[in-house]
Amino acid sequence: MSKPLVVSLPHHLGKQEALRRLKDGIAHLKSSQAGKMSVIEEQWQDDRLTFQVAALGQAASGTIDVLDDQVTCSVQLPWMLALLAEKARGLIQKEGHLLLDKK
């Protein structure tokens, strides 16, 4: 199995606001990406989301940890999706910054 894809996103929102934005953003992502990917499992426990998603016929799992000044996303990709890891990193960074930019 390949090593996990880890993306850290700094923010200045505080933990509670970052959590609120992530939860809202994930709900939006599930509906907007319904044809491309599906969320198989999503479970929040305190400040950590454990998830499993399917895309291109492959399943990936991971966690998102929300801290006071940073969000860390760690995704274990199957070998087929690992080939697209850098593209996935860019997408996570782009969408994460959009959610966490101070408004």
N, C-alpha and C positions, 0 to 999 in steps of 0.2 A: 504494500500500500504506500502511496506517495505521502510525503510530509504535508501537513495542513497548510493551506493558504491563510496567512494571518495579515489582517489590515487593521492598523490603529488610526483612529480619527480623533484628533484633539478638538476640544470645544470649550466654550466659556459660558455655558448655559446653567451649570449646576446639574446634579444628578436627576432631580425630579423633572425638570423641564426636558432634559435629554430623553428620559424614559417616555414622557408623554409624546414627544415628537416621533420617537422610534415606533411606538405602538400605533400611532396614527399613520405613519408612513408605511409600515408593514401591511396594514389593512388596505391602504391604497394600492400598494404594489401587488398584492394578491389579486385584486380585481383588474388592474391594468395589464398584468402579465399572464392572465388566465390561459391564453392560448399557447404561450411559450414555456411556462413552468407552472407547477402546482405545488402547493404546500401540503405535505403529507402529515406533518406533525409540527405543532407550535406550542411550547409550554414555557410560561414565565414562572420563575421562582425567584422572588425578591428582585435583584437587579440583573438577573441572567436569563436570557432566552436560549432554550435548547430547541433546535429545529431540524427538520428533515424535509428536503425539497426534491422534486424530480424535474429533470429537463433533458431533452433529447433521449428519452428512454433510459436515463441513468439517474440514480439517487445519490444525493450528497447530504451530509449532515454537518452540523456545527453548533457553535455557541456565539452569542453576542453578550459581552459583559459591559455594563454601563458603570462608569466611575464618575467622580465629581468633575473631572476635566478631560476625560477621554472615553471613547467607545472602542472596544476591541472586538473584531469579528474574526473568528477562526472557523474555517470550513475544510472538512475532509472531502476531497474530490476523488471520485473513481478515476482510473487511469485515462479513460476516454475524455472526461471533462478536464483532467489535469493538463491536457494539451492546450486548453484554453484558459489556463490559470492567469496569465497576464491580462488577458481581456477581461476576465472576471474581476481581477484586482482593480482595474481602471473603472469598471462599472460600480463596484462597491464604493470606491473613493468618491466618484462623481455623485452618486445618489446620497451617500452619507453626508457629504459636505452640503448638499442642497437642504437636507433635513436639519442639519446641526448649525448652519450659519445663523448667527444672531440677527434677528429681525426687529 
